[in-house]
Amino acid sequence: MIHFPNEHLDLECLDTRETVAEACARAGHPLDLVCGGTGRCGQCKILIKNHGITLEVLACQYPVFDEMEILTGAEARQQILDRHVDFDPLILDPPVRCFPVSFESLNLQNANAFLGSINAVLPLDLTCGNPDILIDGFEAVRKTPVPIVDVIAAVHETDPSAFVARSGTLLGVTPETDGFPEYGAAFDVGTTTVVGYLYNLESGDLCATASAKNRQAAYGADVISRIAAADDGKLTALNDAVCETLADLIQELCQKGGSLDKHQIISVVCCGNTTMLHLLAGISPKSLGAAPFVSQIDAPIEGPASRWHLDLHPAAQMTLLTPIASYIGSDTSALLAALPRRKETRLVIDLGTNAEIAVGQNGHYTVCSAPCGPALEGDGLTMGMRAADGAIEKTVYDPGTKRFHCQMIGDPPATGLCGSGVIDTIAALLDSGLIKPDGSFISDEAAAAHPNGSRLTRSGKIRQFVLLTSEENNGAPAVVLSQKDIRAIQLAKAAIQTAVDLLLKAASLSIEDIDTIYLAGAFGNYISVTSAQKIGLLPTGRMKIVPVGNGAGSGAIHCLLSTEAKKQTEAMAGQCTVINLTNDAEFNTQLVANTVLSPR
């Protein structure tokens, strides 16, 4: 038997090839496997007991055995919740939630008396957004809002029931026969990738995570191309694409969470860059594509989830968090609001298709956005790919043996390089002397005398470095990094470096004033800081560099679980000074100078 003492649960030990993570999922307590269970992120550590000895193991790799004790429950769940980043603890108080209630003691004479008697039995004061209309949860009137008196009658017939409320406003009622809706989902809607989290709103427990490529990618890789597509009559198609991405992820989250019923989801919270928010709201982003670059969204967008074609609980609500500015989205405000409150000067870099950068003290920030493109995530490169099985994620050069060593995700053969692998490979090429600080490969003459010169080849007119030959890659195609790929990384790196320099200047600070750099984004969580500093992507100095994973997603989770956190996130726009780099004459000048691959 496998024992879960904190859950008072025993499971039969069916297969010794089963991992601890798989056993936890079978027990109804799935762990959050950020790396997909490959063992590379080290984030699913959990305590087990073997004959009285407590061990900390990687749940996705460690096999189960008979009479094992797995310590899930409060200890394990706290570890999972904390893992998103070293955030301050939350008080669990979801903005959207359900309250079970019996109608035996309620006054059903009229709407005002009804609400008054509800307030007497529920742990909050309720108002009704529209005194005469409520979103209903009943089969007979499921598709049409009805007068409150009819809802009262329907509820009375299906007593006991539950009330759905958002921040003290009564939104609807639902009979208990529908199943108590106690789940919520938070999404970080990125240009390239959408990441989702499913939570139990009553306990604050994480049920599952999932990610998927944004289906809008069919209309372009960056926000500029999406804006152009929307302006070309494809706004509805773009809206449908991202809504379908959310719907698919919700289905996957429910399956991963233990075959949960999606109709028990009562709340959805989304953050994202400003263009993604416009497209998700079905609002034309045309004003974001030309001066003066004005956002059409200056408040949270809230409404029934059905408006976004999501088939959830009939009274489920969806919230799009407010962006800060035209190119500073609610992914940034969610991240900044969720970071721990400390007396420090901090630099926050959220690495993605667009890099959002902030520098601040005491909760006030100067922020900007740098258009670095998708190269840092592996997109658009000769053999670039997402961090998945087959991706080379780490490369080092051994000056003693003059050899390059690679580490990949999953089993051989390798099929490409993910973002962290590309950065490592460029740093290794600098170490080996095969490329110069200007990013160009050494000459053919110099290569002829270099111990690894034979790895410099050509594909047509494009020079490239062969990281793995076909023979070294188990007979699969060789893995290469081209001169064009290096140039793409140089431009992305230069955009970030220039943005940081100009942001510090605007805030009257220098890099020496920074105490901590918070590095957000999935790519930022796995990047080698040493390699990033070697090519000048990250600064060197006395400051701490703290990877915080998907900090924007963590901020969205906070807004899902905490009314106070949501208020703080919505207030963040007023605490930020926005710098528009498109109006800065220095940007293009410094951009060229900052393409040099060297520490700073």
N, C-alpha and C positions, 0 to 999 in steps of 0.2 A: 504493500500500500504506500501511497504518497500522502503525506500529512500536511495540512494547512492549519496549524494550531490557532492562528489568529482569526480564522474563519470558521473554526469548529467543523472542518470538512476533511474527509478522506476520499481519495481517488484510487482506483485500482491502477497498479503499475502495468500498463499494457505493453509497452515496447521500450526497451532500454536505449533505443536510438532516439527516443523523444528527448527534447531539451527541456530545461527548466521553464523557459519562456513558453513553449508549447503546452506544458502542463499547466502553467498559470492561465493561459487562454482557455484551456479545457475546463478549468475550475471557475471560469467566469471573471477572471481578473487579468485581462491582457495587459502586457507591458508595452511601453512605447519604444519600438525598435527603430530608432532614427535612421540607422544605416541599412535597414531591411534585414537584420539578423545575420549580417556578415561578420560581426565581431570587431569591426574596425573602429567604431565610435567609442566603445567602452562605457556607454551610458546606461546600460541595462543591468548594472551591478545589483545584486540582491543577496540577502543573507539566507543561508541554508544551515541546517544542523545535521551532522553526521556523527552518530553515536555520542551525542552530547557536546561535540566540538562545533563551534560556530565558524563558518567560512563565508567570505564574500566572493561571489563568483559572477562571471558573465552569463546571464540567463540564456542568451541566445546560443551559447556554445556549450554550456555545461550539461552533460547527460544526466537524466534522472536515474535513481536506483531505488530498490525496495527499501522501505522504512525511512526514506528521506523526509526531513521536515523543511518546508519552504515558508519563510517568514514574510507573507504578504500582509494585507490588512493595512492598518494605520501607518506602520513603519515604512512599508514598501511604497504606499501611495504618496506619503510625504516626500520620499526620495524622488519619485517621478515628478511631482508638482514642482519641487525646487529645482529640478534639473534644467528647466527652460533657461534660467539664468539666476544669479544670486539676487533675486528681487526681494523687496520687503514683503512680509507675510500679509495675506489678504484676510479681510473679514468677509465671510461668505454671505452675500446679500444680493442675489441676482436681480437685475432691473426687471426682467420678465420672469414671472414665476406663477405657480398654481397654488391655491389654498383650498384644501378640502373643507367642506362645510355641510351640515345637515340643515334642512329648511324648517325643522319643527318649530324653532323659536323665532323665525323671521316674520316680519310684517309684510304681507303681500298685497296690501290695499292699493298702493300706488308706487311710482318710481322713487320719489323722495323718501318715503317710509321704508321702502325696500333697501335703498342704499344705507340709510341710517341704521337699520337693524343689522346689515352686513358688517358695518364698522364696529358694531358692538360685539361681534363674535370673532372677528379676524384680527390678527396682530398688526394692523396698519389702518390708516385712514384712506378710504377709497373715494375717488370722484369718478364721474362718468364723462368721458370725452364728449359724447352726444347723449343727453339724458333720455332720448326716445329710442335710440338704436343701439343694439349690441351685436357684436360678432357672435354668432351662435355656434353651438357644437352638437347639434341634434340632427339625426338622420332625416327627420321630416322636413326640416327647414335649413338643411346644411348649406345650400347654395345661395340663400337669400337672407340678408339682414332683416330682422323682424322687430316690431315694436316691443318694448321691454315687458309689457303686460303679457304678451304671448310667450315670451321667453320664460317669464316667471311661471306660467302655467305648465310649460313643457318641462322646466326644471323640477317643479313640484311633483310631477308624475314620475320622474326618474331619480328622486332623492335616494341616496345622498349624491352630491355633485361636487365640482371643484370650480373655483373662480380663477380666471386668467387676468393678471394685472401687470401693467408696466409702470414702474415708478409711481405707484399709488393711483393710477388711472385704470378703472375697470374696463377690460377689453372684451371679455366674453365669459361664457359659462360652458361647462362640459359635463355630461353625465359620467359617473364613475365607470359605467359599462364600456366607455371608449378606452379605458386604461388610463391610469394617472400619468399625465404628460410631465415627465421630470428630467428631460434631456435637452441639451443645447449644443450648438455647434459654432465654432469660431473659425474664420477663414482669413488667411493672408493672401489676397488676390494679387499676384505678381504678373508682370508682363509675360514672363516665360513660364513660370510655375505657380500653381495654386496649392497651398498647403492647408489642410483642414484638421480640426481637433474636435472630438466628441466628448462631452462632459455630462456627468450626472449633476444636475443643478441642486439636488437636495443634499448631497454629500460632498460635492466639490471634487469627486474622483474623476480622473482621466479614464475614459473607456477605450479610446482608439485614436490613432493618427493616420493620415493618408495624404499623399500628394499626387498631382497629375499635371501634365503639360497643359497650359491654357490653350483651349481649342481656338482661340483667336489667332494663334500663331499662323494659321492658314492665310491670314490677311496681312502678315508682316511681322518682323522679328522685334521691332521697337515701337515706342509710343508714336513717333513721327509717322511711321507707315500706317499705324492703326487710325490716327487722326485723319490721314489722307483717305483711307478706305471709308471711314465714316462719312467724310465729305463727298465721297463718290457714290453715295446712295446705299452704303452697306451698314448703316447704323443698326438696323434691326437684326441683320445677320450677326453682327458683332455682339449685340446684346444676347441673342439666342445662344451663341457659342459659349459665352462665359456662364450663362445660366445652366446650360447643359453640363458644363464642367463641374459646377457646384452640385448638381443633381447626381451625377455619377459618383462624386466623392462622398456624398451623403450615403448613398447606397453602400459604398465600400466601407465607410466608417461603421455603419450599422452591422455589417457582416463581421468585421473585425472585432466589434464590441460584444460579440456573442449572439449574433442573429437578433439584434434588437429591432423593434418595430419603428420604422421612421415616423409613423404617425404619433409617436410619443415625444417627438422633438417639438418644443414649444418656442424656442428662441434661436435665432441665427444672427451672428455679429460678423461684419466684414470690414477689414481695413485694406488699403491698397494705395497705389500712387493715384494722383488726381485724374489721369486719363482713364485708368481702369475704373475708378468710381463713376465717372461720367458714363462710360459705356455700360457699366452694370446698372446704372440708373436709367439707361435709355435716353440720356441727354447728349446732344451733339457736343463733341469736344472741340469744335472748330475754333472757338475763342482761345483755346490753349495753343493753337498752332501758329498764331501771328500776334505781333505786338498790338496791344500792351499785355498779352498773355493773361487773360482774366479767367478765373474759375467761375463756373455757374453754380457751384455748390458752396454755400457758406454756413450750413447748418446740417445736423445729422438728418439723413433721410430714413424715415421709419414707416413701416406699413405691414400689412399682412404678407406673409411669405409667399402666398399664392400669387401675388403680383409678379413675382419672379419665377413663376411656373414651378415652384417647389411643392411637391405633394407631401406635406407634413401634417401635423395636427391642424384641424380646421381653424383654430385660433392662433396658430403659430405666427410670431412676429419676426421681422427682419430689420436690422439696423445697419446702415452704411455710415461709418464714422466720418466726421468732418475733416476734410483736408486742411492743411495750413495755408497753402498758396497754390498757384497754378502748377508748379512742378515739385511741390513738397506735399506729399499725400498724408492720409491718415495712418499709413504704415509708419511714418516717421513720428507723428504725434503719439501713436500708441506705444511705440518703442520708448520715446523719451519720457512719457508719463510713467512707464512701468519700471524704469531703472531705479536702483536703490537711492535713497536720499542720503547723500554724504556731502560733507564739506570738502569739495575738491574741484579743481578745474579739469574738465573732461572734454575729450574729443570723441565723438560718436561717428562711426563710419558704417553705413549699411550697404554692403556690396551686393549689387545686382545689375540688371540690365541698365538701370539708372542708379548711380550711387548717390544716396542722400547722406549729407555730412552736416554735423552740428558741433558747435563748440559752446560751452557754457559753464556758468557757475550759479549756485543757489537757485536752480530751477529755471533760470532765464537763458535762452539760447540764441545764437546767431546761426542761421541755417542756410544751406544752398543745395542745389542738385547738380550733379556732374553727369553729362551724357557719355557714359563709357562703353555702351553697346554690350552685346551678349558674349563677347570673347572670353571674359573672365569665368563664365559658366561653361565654357567649352563649345558654345554654339558658333557656327560660322567658320570654324577652323578646319583644316584639311582632314584631320582625324579626331576632331573634337567631339565630345559626347558628355552626357550627364553622368554624374557619379553613380554608376550602376555596374553590374557584373561585366567584367571584361575591360573596365577602364583602368588605366595606369594612374594611380593616385599619388605616387611618391617616386622621385628620382634623386639619386645622390651620385656624386662623382668621387671616386677614391683616387687621390693624387699619388698614392703609393703604387697601386697596381695599374693605374691609368685606365680604369674600367668604370663604366656606368652601371649602376644597380637600380632595378625597378621593383616597385611593389604594386600589385594590382588588386582590384576588388574581385573576389570570387576565384574561380579556377582558370588556368590557361586554356586557350590562348588569349592574348590581349587583342582588343578590337579598336582601341583608341585611347585618348587622354582626356580626363576630366580637368576642370579648372585648376585644382591644386597640383595635379601632375604636370600641367603646362608650365605653371610658375616654377615648380621645382626643376623642370628640365631646362628652362632658360637660365636659372641660377647655376645649374650644373654645367651648362655650356660656357658660362662666364668663368667658372672655376677651371674648366679644362683648357680654356684659351681658344676654343673653336669659334666663338663670336667675340666681337669687340664691343666696347661700351656703347657705340652708336647703334648696336643691334645687328650689324651686318656680319655675315660669315667671313672668316679669314680668306685670303686669296687662294687660288688653286696652287700657286707655288708654295705658300706657307703650309697648306694642307698636305702637300706631298711629303713634307718633313715632319708632320705631326703624327704621333702614335695612333690617333683616331681619325686621321685625315680621310681614310677610305670611307668613313661614315657620311661624308659630305658628298651628296650626289645631286643629280638634276632630274626634274620631271618637266620635260619641255624646256622652257627657259627659266623655270623657277628652281632655285637652289633649295636643298632640303637636308636635314640631318636625320639619319636613320638610327633611331633609338634602339629598336629591336629589328634585326634582320628576320627574314622568313624562317631561316634555320633556327634562330634563337627563339622564335615565337611558335614552336611546335608545328612548323610547316604552314602556318596561317600567313596572310599578307603581312609584310613588314609594317612597323609603326613608325611614322615619320612626323617631323615638325618642320614646316617650310618657312622660308624667309618671309612670306606673306603673313603667316601665322604670328611670327615674332613681331612684325610691324603692328598687327592688330592689338597685341598685348601692350606694346609700347604706347600706342595711342590711348588705350584704356588707363594704363598706369599714369600717363602724363595728365590725363583729365582729372584723375583723383588727386594727384600730387598738387596740381595747379589750384584746384578748388580748395584744398586744405590750406595752401599758402595764402590765398586771397581771403579766405574766411578768417584766418588768424589775424591778418592785417586789419580787416574790418572790425574785429573785436578788440583791437589794440593789444594783442597777445603774440607771443612767440612760441615755438614748439617747446622751448625750455620751460614754459609756464605750465605745460600739461602734466597733470598727475597720473591720469588713467586714460587709455584709449580703449573704448568699447567697440569691439569688432562684431558686427551683426551680419545676418544672412547665412544661409546654409554653406555657401562657399567660404565665408569668413570663419566659419566654425572649424573647417578642416584644413585651411591653408597653413603652410609652414611659415611661421613668423620670420624665421631666419632667412628663408628664401625670399619672402616678400620684402624684407629689409635690404637684402643683397641687391635687388633690382630697383630699389627706390620706391616700391609701392607703399610701404609703411616706413615711417620715420624711425630713426634710432635715437636713443637717449635714455634718461633715467626713468621714464614713465613706465607704468605697468601696462601690459597689453592683455585685455580680458576678452576672449571670445564668448559671445552670449547666444550663439545659435540663432534661431529665428526669433529675434527679439520683437519684431513686429507681430508675429503670431502670438507670442507671450502677452503682448499688450492687448491684443484682441481677446485673448482668453480672460484677462483681467476684467475687461469691459463686459464680458459674458457673465462673469461670476460675481462682480462687485459693482453696486450702484455708485459708490464713492470713486472707484477707479474710473468708471465711465465719465463721471463729472470732471475728474482731473484731466482725462484725455481730451474732452471737449474744450476745456479751458486752455489747453496747451497752445493753441493758435495765438492767443493773446499774450503769451509769454515768449514768443519767438520774433526775432528780427530777421526778415528774409532778404538775402542778397541774390540778386538776379545776375548771374554770370554772363548772360547774353548781352547785357548792357555794359560789361566791363571791358574796356579797351585792352587791359593787360592780359586778359585770358588767352587770346590766341598767341600773343607774343611769348608768354611764359610756357604755353603748351608745347611749342616746338622745342624750347630749351629743356623741358622736363622729359622729353622722350629718351634722354640718355639713361642707360641702365647702370646705375651706380648707387651706393648707399647715400643717404642724406641725413 
